[in-house]
Amino acid sequence: MKTKRICIYAKDIQRITGKSEKTGYRMLGAIRKKLGKKPHQFVTMEEFADYTGIALADVSQYIKD
């Protein structure tokens, strides 16, 4: 059984939005700040989907393990 990851990374955000990887890092920082997370804490795909308004199903189809 193949496991699926739940965390999203800047490269994933780049693939989804078409923006630069640097923009992906900025967006992750903004999400962490909004959620009150510390810099070392991960952002989940669900949190990213909620923040951007993109459906979770759409987000997960762009994630490559």
C-alpha positions in Angstrom: 0.0 0.0 0.0 1.4 3.4 -1.0 1.2 6.1 1.6 0.3 9.6 0.6 1.9 12.6 2.3 -0.2 15.3 3.9 2.4 18.2 3.9 2.8 20.7 1.1 6.1 22.2 0.0 7.1 25.3 -1.9 7.8 23.2 -5.0 4.2 21.9 -4.9 2.8 25.4 -4.6 4.9 26.4 -7.6 3.4 23.5 -9.6 -0.1 24.4 -8.5 0.0 28.1 -9.0 2.6 28.6 -11.7 4.4 31.1 -9.5 8.0 30.9 -8.5 9.3 28.6 -5.8 10.3 31.7 -3.8 6.6 32.8 -3.9 5.7 29.3 -2.6 8.0 29.9 0.4 6.4 33.2 1.0 3.0 31.7 0.8 3.9 28.9 3.3 5.2 31.6 5.7 2.0 33.6 5.4 -0.1 30.4 6.1 2.0 29.6 9.1 1.7 33.1 10.4 -2.1 33.1 9.9 -2.4 29.7 11.7 0.0 30.7 14.5 2.4 28.0 13.6 6.1 28.1 14.3 8.7 28.2 11.4 9.6 24.6 11.8 6.0 23.3 11.7 4.6 21.9 8.5 1.6 23.1 6.5 -0.8 20.5 5.4 -2.5 20.3 2.0 -5.9 20.9 3.7 -4.6 24.1 5.4 -3.2 25.3 2.0 -6.5 24.5 0.3 -8.5 26.4 3.0 -6.1 29.4 2.8 -6.2 29.6 -1.0 -9.8 28.6 -1.6 -8.7 25.8 -4.0 -10.5 22.5 -3.6 -8.5 19.9 -1.7 -9.1 17.4 -4.6 -7.6 19.9 -7.0 -4.6 20.4 -4.8 -3.9 16.7 -4.2 -3.9 15.9 -8.0 -0.8 18.1 -8.4 1.1 16.5 -5.6 3.8 14.1 -6.8 5.3 11.8 -4.2 
